[in-house]
Amino acid sequence: MLKNGARWAVSQGYGTKEDLEHIEEQGCISGADPELVSDRAIERGRAQLGTLGSGNHFVEVGYVSEIYDEEIARILGLERDGITIVVHTGSRGLGYQVCDDSIRVMINASRKHNIELPDRQLCCAPINSPEGREYLAAMAGAANYAFANRQMITHWVRESFERVLHIGPKESQISLIYDVGHNIAKFEEHIVEGEKKRLCVHRKGATRAFPPNHPHIPDTYKSVGQPVLIPGDMGRCSYVLVGTEKAYADTFGSTCHGAGRVMSRNQAIKTAKGRSIAQELKERGILVRADSRATLDEEIPEAYKDVTKVVDIVEHAGISKKNCPAKAAVCH
């Protein structure tokens, strides 16, 4: 699974080969070496595969409330009042442990290679150093875990709808629009000062937004650009956009990953004290389920920027093009 990601999940019966065509890198980052993933990371990951986890991770059931470009929506398979399901999760405890295991190594590598750090959290190593190569191989394994994790959840979402509605796959027609990674470093080709160069692009709190006709996006979307998914918060909508040439030229083919927090989790908990967040959302037509009240309190809508304003900004900057927002009807 660590070597093959979503491809492994599909080989085990979780989804279809068609799904892989609509996943970044077809669901597998090359170069992963499971031997460089610690036993502790594997132990944590084994128990958590196929789960959402904590923090701001979610499965959101919504509906398409607006369409900004009919042709793009048609190509993506979206229509007004159609149902959407957005899944946001990653590599769980395995990815966290891979990072944690690497911190001391990277701090030592920074000293070894005479890299001055403005902050210890920016500890790093040259890409071609032994420390750099080993970290990239372990990180690729964590990324592949995330692709497999989301693919399994996608499969179970389909099964859940079919079971509850007493219909089959043909009737449900739940197709994967796109699965795009975030918080990841990848090797890509970009133009720098007029020359094409191979770069290691770090996207932290960012997501890929490749333009029309880019060779690394599915043939289905070549005419419109890569789908870009920007979730909001529990009380507001999420957006589906597409990548642009300007993003490829100005931001290494990147855009924002979400609305972004304006409150720490501790601040959010204090703000939510004495309130019933689930009831407040229910009164707005939003049903929400979480493992604990604390999870809801940490993720109150006002803890985040207004996603519509954020999306308007990235569109005005030309690094993504709006297609449609999906309003949350049910959040789990």
N, C-alpha and C positions, 0 to 999 in steps of 0.2 A: 504493500500500500504506500509506503514512504517513497518508493522508487517510481510508482506508476499513477498515484493520485486518483483522479476521477475515473481513469481508465480501469483501474483495479475495481472500483465500485461497480462500474457497468459490467465488468466480467463476472461479478458476483451476483448479478441480477438486479442491481439498483439502477434503474433507468435504462436508456437505450443508447445505441451508438450515435443516433441523431443528436442526442443531448451534447455529446462531446464536441460537435461542430460549433456549438454556441457557448463554449467555455473558453476563456482566455488560455492560450497555449494548449488548447484541446484538453485542458484539465491536468497537465503534467509539466512541471518544470524539469528540464534535463539536468543531469549532473548530481542528483541527490545520492548521498552515501549513507545508508542506514547505520553503518558501523560507527559513524561520527555523531550519532544521536545517542545520548547517554541512557543507561538502563532506567534511571529515574524518570527521564522524559518519556520513554516508551511505556513505563509502568503507569504514568499519569494518563497518557494518551489512549492506552488500551481500554481503560474504563470509561472514557469520555467520547469515543468515536460515535458519531451519529447524534450528538447532543448540541443544544444551543449554547449553553453556558450562561454566564452572568453579565453584569454591566449593561451595556446598551444593545446587546444582541437580542434578536427578535425574529418571529415569524408574523408577518402582518397581512391580513386579508383586507382588501380594499376594493374600490371600484374606480373606473376612469371617469373623472368629473369634467375634464376639459380636454380638447384636442387643439393643438396650435398649428399642426401641419398634417393635413389629411393623408398626403402621400407617404410621408415618413411613418405615420401611425399604421397605415395599411401594410407597409413592408415589414414593420416590427410585429404585426399581428395584434394590434391594439385597436379597440373601438370604444366609443363613448358608452358608458354604463357597463362595459365589460368588467369581469371580475379579475383582480390581480392578486398575486401572492408574492410578497417580497421576503426573502430570507437573508438575514445578516448575521453571520457568525464566522469564526476563523479556525485557528489551529489549537484552540483550547489550552489545556495545561501543558501539552507537549511543546507547543510553540513558545509558551512562556518559559518553560524549563530550558529549551535550547538557548534562548536569550540569556537567561540567568547563568547557565553554565559557561557562557562565553564572556561574561563581563570581566572576570579576573584575567582571563587570557588576553582580552583586548586592552585592558589597562596596562598590562606588562608589555604588550606589543607596541603600544603608543610610546612608552618609555624607550623601548629597544630601538624603534625607528625614529626617535627624536621628534615626535609629533606633539606640538603644544596644544593642550586642551583647555578651552574656555570653561568647560563643564565636564565633569567625570562621566556623565551620561553620554557624552559624545566620543567615548573611547573607541578607537578604530585601529585598523591595520591596513597596509597596502594590499590591493586586490591580489597581486601575484606572490605575496609572502605566504609561507606555510600556514600562518594563522588565518590569513584572509581566505585562502582556498578552502581550508577546512570549515570555516564558518559558512561560506557560501554553499558548500555541499550539505551541511546540516540544515541550513535555512531552507534550501530547496526541498528537503524532506518534510519540513514543517509546512511549507506552502502546499505540497502535495497532500499532506494530511488534511489541510483546510479544504482543498478541492474535493477530496473524497467525502469529507464530513458534510459539505453542502449538497453533494450529489445524493447521499443517502437520505438526507432530510427532504430533498426535492421528491424523491421516490415515495417517501412516507406521506408527504403532503398529498400527492396524487391518490395514494391508497385511501387516505382519510376521506377525501371528497367523494371518492367512488363508493366507499362503504356507507357514509352518512346519507348520500343522495340516492343510493341503490342504483348506480349506473356503472357502465364499463368505461374503459379508457377512451374508446371512440366517442362516446357521448360527452365525457368530461372535457376532452380536447385541451388539457393543461400542457402547454408546450413551454419549453425553456426559451426565454428571450435572450438572456445573457447572464453569465457568471463572470464577474470581473474581480480581480484581486485588489487588495489594498494593504498598506503597511508592508511593503516588500521591495527588495532590490532586484533589478533584472537587467540583463545585457540587451541593448537595443542599438540600432543604427540611427543617428541623427546628424543633421547638418550643423557644423560648428565653424563659424567664420568662413563659410563658403565651401567647406570640405565635409564629406561624409565620414563620420567617425563612429567607432563602436564604443559605447559608453555603458557604464554601470549606473542606471537610473534608480535612485532611491525615492520611493513614494511613501511618505509617512503622513497619514491623515489626508491622503490624496488617492486618486484613482486614474486609470488610464483613459484617454479620450482620443483615440486614433481617428484620422480623417477618412473621408470616402476614398475608395480604391487602394487603401493600404494593404499590402500583402498579408498582414497578420490578423485581418478581421475576416469573418465568414463571408463566403461568396454572396449569401443572402443579403448582406448589408453593405456590399461594396458601393452601391449607388448613393447611400445616405450617410455612411460613417458608422463607427462602432457605437452600440448602445451604451449609454452612461446612466448609472442608477444613483440617484442622490436622495437618500431617505431624510425625512424630517424628524418629528418627534411624535409622541403618542397622541397629541392633540391636533396635529396638523398633517398636511399631505406629504407624500413623497413624489419625486419627479423622475421621469424618464427623458433623457436628453440624448444627443448624438455628438460625437467628436467632430473637430473641425481642423482645417489646414492651419489656422492661426494658432491653435493649441500645439500642433506639431512643431510649428516654427518658434513659438515664444516660450512654451512651458514643457518642452520635451514630451509633448503629447499627453499632458496631465490636466486634471481639473480637481475640484474639491471632492471629498469623499462623503460629506454630509453637512448638516447645518452648522455643527460646531457648538461646543458648550460655552455658556457665559457664567455658569455657576459650578463650583466644585461639588463633588458628591456630598460632602459634609454640609455645605451651604444649602444644597437642595433638601437634605433631610431636615435641617432647621426650619426652612421655609414651609415644608409640608407638615410640620408638627401641629397636631390638633385637627387636621383635615382628613377627609376620606377621598383620596385621589381616584380610586376606582369609581366611587359614586359621582364625583364631579365629571368624570369622563362619560359615565353612563348617561348622565343628563344631556350630554352633547351628542348622544347617539353612538358612542364608542365603547365597546365591551373589551375589557382587558383582564388577562389572567397572568399571574406571576407566581413564582415560588414563595415569595414572602412580601410583606408590606414594605420592608426596607428597600427592596428592589424597585417598587413603584415610586417610593418617595425620592430615591436617587435620580429617577428618570422623569420627574415632573416636566410638563411641557415648557414652563418658563425657565428651566435650566438650560435651554437651547436657544440659539438665534432663530429668528423666523426664517424658515427654509426658503420661502418665496422670495424674500429679499436677497438671500444668498444666491439663489438661482438667477435672479434678475441681474445680479452683479457679474456672475461668470458669463452670462449671455452677452451682456453689454461689453465685457472684455473680449468677447469673441472666441473664448476657449471651449464653449459648449453651446449647442443650439437646443432650445426648448422644444419638446414634443408634446408631453401631456403630464398633468399631475394625477396621482392616484390617491384618493382620500381614504383614510383608514376607517374601516367599519368594525373590524375585530382585530385586536392585537393580542398575541399570546407571548 
